[in-house]
Amino acid sequence: MPIANHGMRKPSSASSDVKGGDKTSQQDKIMKIYSQVLEMIEIFERISAKLETIERGSKERYDALCASAKEDRDVA
């Protein structure tokens, strides 16, 4: 049984040339997105460092509160 290709055309060389021109703009878009991703990674790294600092400080305060509560229980 023959395969029906109604409405399907092989791209002509002229349409291939047009697509080739789009490659540059597509590459530009990809590079722009790539640089934005790198910027986002840098932002996430800074946020992560700040959160680690906050977490460390919170843990130190929590440990101090626990020690103080333990001392209060020992005295009572």
C-alpha positions as CSV (number, residue, x, y, z in Angstrom):
1,M,0.0,0.0,0.0
2,P,1.5,3.4,-1.0
3,I,2.2,5.9,1.7
4,A,0.1,9.1,1.4
5,N,2.1,12.3,1.6
6,H,-0.7,14.7,0.7
7,G,0.3,18.2,1.6
8,M,3.9,17.2,2.6
9,R,6.7,18.8,0.7
10,K,10.4,18.4,0.9
11,P,11.9,21.8,1.9
12,S,13.4,23.6,-1.1
13,S,16.9,24.9,-1.0
14,A,15.5,28.5,-0.6
15,S,13.6,27.5,2.5
16,S,16.7,25.8,3.9
17,D,18.7,29.0,3.4
18,V,16.1,30.9,5.4
19,K,16.3,28.4,8.2
20,G,20.1,28.8,8.1
21,G,19.7,32.5,8.7
22,D,17.5,31.8,11.7
23,K,20.3,29.7,13.3
24,T,22.2,32.9,14.2
25,S,19.2,34.5,16.0
26,Q,18.4,31.1,17.6
27,Q,22.0,30.9,18.9
28,D,21.8,34.5,20.1
29,K,18.6,33.6,22.1
30,I,20.3,30.5,23.5
31,M,23.4,32.5,24.6
32,K,21.1,35.1,26.2
33,I,19.3,32.4,28.1
34,Y,22.6,30.8,29.1
35,S,23.9,34.0,30.5
36,Q,20.7,34.6,32.4
37,V,21.0,31.1,33.8
38,L,24.5,31.8,35.0
39,E,23.4,35.0,36.6
40,M,20.6,33.1,38.4
41,I,23.1,30.5,39.6
42,E,25.3,33.3,41.1
43,I,22.2,34.8,42.8
44,F,21.2,31.3,44.2
45,E,24.8,30.8,45.5
46,R,24.7,34.2,47.3
47,I,21.2,33.3,48.8
48,S,22.5,29.9,49.9
49,A,25.5,31.5,51.6
50,K,23.2,33.9,53.5
51,L,20.9,31.1,54.5
52,E,23.8,29.1,55.8
53,T,24.9,32.1,57.9
54,I,21.4,32.5,59.3
55,E,21.1,28.8,60.0
56,R,24.5,28.7,61.8
57,G,23.5,31.7,63.9
58,S,20.1,30.2,64.7
59,K,21.7,26.9,65.7
60,E,24.1,28.7,68.0
61,R,21.2,30.7,69.6
62,Y,19.1,27.5,69.9
63,D,22.0,25.6,71.5
64,A,22.5,28.5,74.0
65,L,18.8,28.5,74.9
66,C,18.9,24.7,75.4
67,A,21.9,25.0,77.6
68,S,20.2,27.8,79.6
69,A,17.0,25.7,80.0
70,K,19.0,22.7,81.2
71,E,20.8,24.9,83.8
72,D,17.4,26.2,85.0
73,R,16.1,22.6,85.3
74,D,19.3,21.5,87.2
75,V,18.9,24.4,89.6
76,A,15.2,23.7,90.3
